Amino acid sequence: MKGYAMLGIGKTGWIEKEMPRCGPLDAIVRPIAVAPCTSDVHTVWEGAIGEKHNLILGHEGVGEVVETGNLVKDFKKGDKVIIPAITPDWNSVQAQAGYSMHSGQMLGGWKFSNQKDGVFGEFFHVNDADGNLAILPEGMDPAAAAMLSDMIPTGLHGSELAQVQYGDTVCVIGIGPVGLMGVRGAVLKGASRLFAVGSRPNCINIAKEYGATDIINYKDGGILEQVMAKTNGAGVDRVIIAGGDNDTFAEAVRMLKPGGAIGNINYLGSGDYIKIPRLEWGVGMGHKMINGGLMPGGRLRMEKLADLVVSGRIDPAKLITHPFEGFEKIEEALMLMKDKPKDLIKPVVTIAW
């Protein structure tokens, strides 16, 4: 089969590989809509997970089941399915402890384009199919549904990590596709006032549509100073970090009220340390909580989030700015994600076999 792969740090290309084999609990899927991610960019061009050779990229997709193992009960050949970016081993002790995304080891649920080939191949393997696939709802656009793989669950996980409650004032730092879903998730969780930090006009417009009440443009000055000015020096109850870099944590801690929480869903692709300002962290006793987590994966999560789309609570189509058609367009879509033109939010490639 053919796939688009990381050949080495800073190098990508089309390769030929053997088809994946289906275990008794597993499924083989053919993609019908896939989306490149900033994580793919971190992996290839920053070497964020180390040197990889001939690793097929991609972890966001919707597909059609072509084969199932003999112990798979709920899926069959021909089913259209949503595939989460995180596919845990559901019989692991970590899953039993409530942290399925770390099954086997830290970040162990992140298998596609990390531990094994991803979804940018003509076929790809899904472990524990009954636990990790979800039926594509009838009538749902596969391109929009591809946002359910990663953008929606990761963004919404930000408000879970930040423990957003009714009436909270929330700041979302970074309003790319994940941050925009962070905005929507915080609104659904009950945020009252919501500061969205970004500068690109199309992202700002979508943030407002998703429920942001205030826009903080970092080109107009420091985000900390702007947030503190708009809150009369009080700061915010919750911060969701969906962009920036390792130094962003310092600003988040400074704007956070005592008793508040930070939810980090930003992939830190480089650097060795983050800095926490000692005084603003209450010299270690300020009850300012910092949580960072990989999104939960699995079937139930996908089904529930798909229900939010079906019911109109989330419109993922707003994220798609650059649609492509044809398997061969994966390369162009990924390079677009790497170069990030100003009008980009998310590219998606639909595939008709």
C-alpha positions as CSV (number, residue, x, y, z in Angstrom):
1,M,0.0,0.0,0.0
2,K,1.0,3.7,-0.4
3,G,1.3,6.2,2.4
4,Y,2.7,9.6,3.1
5,A,5.4,9.3,5.7
6,M,8.1,10.9,7.8
7,L,11.4,9.8,6.3
8,G,13.5,11.4,9.0
9,I,13.6,14.7,10.9
10,G,12.7,17.4,8.4
11,K,11.9,15.0,5.6
12,T,8.6,13.6,4.3
13,G,7.6,11.7,1.2
14,W,5.4,9.0,-0.4
15,I,6.4,5.4,0.4
16,E,5.2,1.8,-0.2
17,K,4.7,-0.5,2.8
18,E,3.0,-3.8,3.4
19,M,-0.6,-3.6,4.5
20,P,-1.2,-3.8,8.2
21,R,-2.3,-7.1,9.7
22,C,-5.6,-7.4,11.6
23,G,-5.5,-9.0,15.1
24,P,-8.5,-10.7,16.6
25,L,-9.7,-7.5,18.4
26,D,-8.7,-5.1,15.7
27,A,-9.9,-3.5,12.4
28,I,-8.3,-2.4,9.2
29,V,-9.8,0.8,7.8
30,R,-9.5,2.7,4.6
31,P,-9.6,6.6,5.0
32,I,-12.4,8.7,3.5
33,A,-11.5,12.0,5.2
34,V,-8.2,12.9,6.9
35,A,-6.7,16.1,8.3
36,P,-3.1,17.1,9.0
37,C,-2.4,18.5,12.4
38,T,0.2,20.8,14.0
39,S,1.3,17.7,15.9
40,D,2.5,16.3,12.5
41,V,4.5,19.4,12.0
42,H,6.1,19.1,15.5
43,T,6.9,15.5,14.8
44,V,8.6,16.0,11.4
45,W,10.1,19.4,11.5
46,E,10.9,19.8,15.2
47,G,11.8,16.1,15.9
48,A,9.5,16.3,18.9
49,I,9.3,12.5,19.4
50,G,12.8,11.8,18.1
51,E,14.1,10.4,14.9
52,K,11.5,8.3,12.9
53,H,12.0,6.6,9.6
54,N,9.3,5.7,7.1
55,L,6.6,6.3,9.7
56,I,3.2,7.0,8.0
57,L,1.8,10.3,9.4
58,G,-1.6,11.4,10.4
59,H,-3.9,10.8,13.4
60,E,-7.2,12.5,12.4
61,G,-9.6,10.6,10.2
62,V,-12.9,9.1,9.2
63,G,-12.9,5.8,7.3
64,E,-14.6,2.7,6.1
65,V,-13.9,-0.6,7.7
66,V,-12.5,-3.2,5.3
67,E,-11.6,-6.0,7.8
68,T,-12.4,-6.9,11.4
69,G,-10.8,-9.5,13.7
70,N,-12.9,-12.5,14.7
71,L,-13.5,-11.2,18.2
72,V,-14.9,-7.8,17.1
73,K,-18.6,-7.7,17.9
74,D,-20.0,-4.3,17.0
75,F,-18.4,-3.4,13.7
76,K,-18.3,-5.0,10.3
77,K,-16.9,-4.5,6.8
78,G,-18.4,-1.5,5.1
79,D,-19.2,0.5,8.3
80,K,-18.3,4.2,8.1
81,V,-16.5,5.1,11.3
82,I,-14.9,8.0,13.2
83,I,-11.4,7.1,14.5
84,P,-10.1,9.0,17.5
85,A,-6.5,10.2,17.5
86,I,-6.0,8.4,20.8
87,T,-6.8,4.7,20.7
88,P,-6.1,3.2,24.2
89,D,-5.7,-0.4,25.2
90,W,-8.8,-0.7,27.2
91,N,-7.7,-3.7,29.2
92,S,-4.7,-1.9,30.6
93,V,-4.3,-1.1,34.3
94,Q,-4.0,2.5,33.4
95,A,-7.4,2.5,31.7
96,Q,-8.8,0.8,34.8
97,A,-7.3,3.6,36.9
98,G,-9.1,6.2,34.7
99,Y,-6.2,7.3,32.5
100,S,-6.7,5.3,29.4
101,M,-4.8,7.8,27.3
102,H,-1.7,6.6,29.1
103,S,-2.3,2.9,28.6
104,G,0.9,0.9,28.9
105,Q,3.1,4.0,29.4
106,M,2.8,7.8,29.5
107,L,1.0,8.9,26.3
108,G,0.7,5.3,25.4
109,G,-2.8,5.8,23.9
110,W,-1.2,8.0,21.2
111,K,-0.3,5.3,18.7
112,F,-1.0,6.8,15.2
113,S,2.2,8.4,13.8
114,N,4.0,7.8,17.1
115,Q,4.1,4.1,17.9
116,K,2.8,2.9,14.6
117,D,1.8,4.1,11.1
118,G,-0.9,6.7,11.0
119,V,-4.0,7.4,8.9
120,F,-2.2,8.9,5.8
121,G,-2.0,5.4,4.2
122,E,-4.3,3.6,1.9
123,F,-5.1,1.4,4.8
124,F,-4.5,1.7,8.6
125,H,-4.8,-0.5,11.7
126,V,-7.0,0.3,14.7
127,N,-6.4,-1.6,17.9
128,D,-9.3,-2.7,20.1
129,A,-11.9,-1.9,17.5
130,D,-15.0,-2.2,19.7
131,G,-13.5,0.2,22.2
132,N,-12.0,2.7,19.7
133,L,-14.3,3.1,16.7
134,A,-17.6,5.0,16.5
135,I,-20.2,4.8,13.8
136,L,-20.3,7.9,11.6
137,P,-23.8,9.4,12.2
138,E,-26.0,9.2,9.1
139,G,-25.8,12.4,7.1
140,M,-22.8,13.8,8.8
141,D,-20.2,15.2,6.4
142,P,-17.0,13.1,6.8
143,A,-14.8,16.2,6.5
144,A,-16.6,17.8,9.4
145,A,-16.5,14.5,11.3
146,A,-12.7,14.4,10.9
147,M,-12.7,17.3,13.5
148,L,-14.0,14.7,16.0
149,S,-10.8,12.8,15.9
150,D,-8.7,15.4,17.7
151,M,-9.7,19.1,17.4
152,I,-13.0,18.8,19.2
153,P,-11.9,16.3,22.0
154,T,-8.6,18.1,22.6
155,G,-10.2,21.5,22.7
156,L,-13.0,20.4,25.0
157,H,-10.5,18.6,27.3
158,G,-9.0,22.0,28.0
159,S,-12.1,23.1,29.9
160,E,-12.2,19.8,31.8
161,L,-8.5,20.2,32.8
162,A,-9.2,23.9,33.8
163,Q,-12.3,22.7,35.7
164,V,-14.5,25.4,34.2
165,Q,-17.6,26.0,36.2
166,Y,-20.8,28.1,35.8
167,G,-20.1,31.8,35.7
168,D,-16.3,31.5,35.5
169,T,-14.2,34.1,33.7
170,V,-11.9,32.2,31.3
171,C,-9.0,33.0,29.1
172,V,-8.2,30.8,26.2
173,I,-4.6,31.4,24.9
174,G,-4.3,30.5,21.3
175,I,-7.3,30.3,18.9
176,G,-6.2,27.9,16.2
177,P,-8.5,25.0,15.7
178,V,-7.9,23.4,19.1
179,G,-8.1,26.8,20.9
180,L,-11.4,27.5,19.1
181,M,-12.8,24.3,20.4
182,G,-11.4,25.3,23.8
183,V,-13.6,28.4,23.5
184,R,-16.6,26.4,22.6
185,G,-16.0,23.9,25.3
186,A,-15.7,26.6,28.0
187,V,-18.9,28.2,26.8
188,L,-20.7,24.8,27.0
189,K,-19.3,24.3,30.5
190,G,-20.8,27.6,31.6
191,A,-18.2,30.3,31.3
192,S,-19.6,33.8,31.7
193,R,-16.9,36.1,30.3
194,L,-14.4,34.5,27.9
195,F,-11.2,36.1,26.7
196,A,-9.8,34.6,23.4
197,V,-6.2,35.4,22.6
198,G,-5.3,35.6,19.0
199,S,-4.7,37.9,16.0
200,R,-5.9,36.3,12.8
201,P,-9.2,37.9,11.7
202,N,-10.8,34.6,10.6
203,C,-10.0,32.9,13.9
204,I,-11.2,36.0,15.8
205,N,-14.5,35.9,13.9
206,I,-15.0,32.2,14.6
207,A,-14.1,32.6,18.3
208,K,-16.9,35.2,18.6
209,E,-19.3,32.8,16.9
210,Y,-18.3,30.1,19.3
211,G,-19.0,32.4,22.3
212,A,-15.9,34.5,23.1
213,T,-16.9,37.8,24.7
214,D,-13.6,39.6,24.5
215,I,-10.6,39.3,22.1
216,I,-7.1,39.8,23.3
217,N,-4.8,40.6,20.4
218,Y,-1.2,40.0,21.4
219,K,-0.1,42.4,18.7
220,D,-1.7,45.2,20.7
221,G,0.5,44.6,23.8
222,G,1.1,42.0,26.4
223,I,-1.7,39.6,27.0
224,L,-1.3,39.6,30.7
225,E,-1.6,43.4,30.9
226,Q,-4.6,43.4,28.6
227,V,-6.4,40.7,30.7
228,M,-5.6,42.4,34.0
229,A,-6.8,45.8,32.7
230,K,-10.1,44.3,31.4
231,T,-10.7,42.6,34.8
232,N,-9.7,45.6,36.9
233,G,-6.7,43.7,38.2
234,A,-8.7,40.7,39.4
235,G,-7.5,38.2,36.8
236,V,-9.4,35.1,35.6
237,D,-10.8,32.0,37.2
238,R,-9.5,29.6,34.5
239,V,-6.9,29.6,31.8
240,I,-6.9,27.2,28.8
241,I,-3.5,27.1,27.1
242,A,-3.9,26.0,23.4
243,G,-1.0,27.9,21.9
244,G,2.1,29.9,22.7
245,D,5.3,28.3,24.0
246,N,6.9,27.2,27.2
247,D,7.0,30.7,28.5
248,T,3.2,31.0,28.2
249,F,2.8,29.2,31.5
250,A,4.3,32.2,33.4
251,E,1.7,34.6,32.0
252,A,-1.1,32.1,32.7
253,V,0.0,31.8,36.3
254,R,0.2,35.5,36.7
255,M,-3.4,36.2,35.4
256,L,-4.9,33.3,37.4
257,K,-6.8,34.0,40.6
258,P,-5.9,31.9,43.7
259,G,-8.1,28.8,43.6
260,G,-8.1,28.8,39.9
261,A,-6.8,26.2,37.4
262,I,-4.9,26.1,34.2
263,G,-5.7,23.4,31.6
264,N,-2.9,22.9,29.1
265,I,-3.7,21.2,25.8
266,N,-0.8,22.7,23.9
267,Y,1.8,20.3,22.5
268,L,5.1,21.5,23.7
269,G,7.3,20.4,20.9
270,S,10.7,21.8,22.0
271,G,12.6,23.0,25.0
272,D,13.4,21.2,28.3
273,Y,11.7,23.2,31.0
274,I,8.8,25.6,31.7
275,K,9.1,28.4,34.2
276,I,6.6,29.1,36.9
277,P,6.9,32.5,38.5
278,R,7.5,31.9,42.2
279,L,5.8,35.0,43.8
280,E,2.7,34.9,41.5
281,W,2.3,31.2,42.3
282,G,1.9,32.2,45.9
283,V,5.5,31.1,46.7
284,G,4.2,27.6,46.0
285,M,1.1,28.0,48.2
286,G,-1.3,30.0,46.0
287,H,-3.7,27.2,45.2
288,K,-3.1,27.8,41.5
289,M,-3.4,24.4,39.9
290,I,-1.7,23.5,36.6
291,N,-3.1,20.5,34.7
292,G,-1.8,19.2,31.4
293,G,-3.4,16.2,29.7
294,L,-3.6,14.2,26.5
295,M,-7.2,14.1,25.3
296,P,-9.3,11.0,26.2
297,G,-9.9,8.7,23.3
298,G,-12.2,5.8,22.7
299,R,-15.7,5.0,21.3
300,L,-17.9,6.5,24.1
301,R,-16.1,9.9,23.9
302,M,-16.5,9.9,20.1
303,E,-20.2,9.0,20.3
304,K,-20.9,11.7,22.8
305,L,-19.1,14.4,20.9
306,A,-20.8,13.3,17.7
307,D,-24.1,13.9,19.5
308,L,-23.0,17.4,20.2
309,V,-22.5,17.9,16.5
310,V,-25.7,16.3,15.5
311,S,-27.7,18.4,18.0
312,G,-26.1,21.6,16.8
313,R,-24.2,22.4,19.9
314,I,-20.9,22.3,18.0
315,D,-20.4,23.2,14.3
316,P,-17.0,21.7,13.3
317,A,-17.4,22.9,9.7
318,K,-16.5,26.4,10.8
319,L,-12.9,25.1,11.3
320,I,-12.4,24.0,7.8
321,T,-10.9,26.7,5.6
322,H,-9.0,24.6,3.0
323,P,-10.8,21.5,1.7
324,F,-9.0,19.2,-0.7
325,E,-10.1,16.1,-2.7
326,G,-8.1,13.1,-3.5
327,F,-5.6,10.9,-1.6
328,E,-2.7,12.5,-3.4
329,K,-3.6,15.9,-1.9
330,I,-2.4,14.8,1.6
331,E,1.1,16.2,0.9
332,E,-0.2,19.6,-0.1
333,A,-2.5,19.8,2.9
334,L,0.3,18.9,5.3
335,M,2.6,21.5,3.8
336,L,-0.2,24.1,4.2
337,M,-0.3,23.2,7.9
338,K,3.4,23.6,8.1
339,D,3.5,27.0,6.4
340,K,0.3,28.3,8.1
341,P,-0.9,31.1,5.8
342,K,-2.9,33.8,7.5
343,D,-6.3,32.5,6.3
344,L,-5.7,28.9,7.5
345,I,-7.6,27.3,10.3
346,K,-7.8,23.7,9.2
347,P,-7.2,21.7,6.0
348,V,-9.1,18.5,5.3
349,V,-8.7,16.0,2.5
350,T,-11.7,13.9,1.4
351,I,-11.0,10.7,-0.5
352,A,-13.3,8.8,-2.9
353,W,-11.9,5.4,-3.8
